[in-house]
């Protein structure tokens, strides 16, 4: 049902949860899941963002799958923005 929801929404981007991405090199089931989501997204012309990219090896794996964007400690630590209300 989640895939049906995505088709109805027609998003520009899909973000793959870090719980899947962080184990991409250690668990073939997680790798297959990320690959399947990525293939589906590309078939629908969606761009893909991978969360939790914490090492060069994870970055290499997501790049090899054709994932366009990634975020995580490999790139930089999260930034805290403070919004001051007036």
Order of alpha helices (4+ residues) and beta strands (2+ residues): alpha-beta-alpha-alpha-beta-alpha-beta
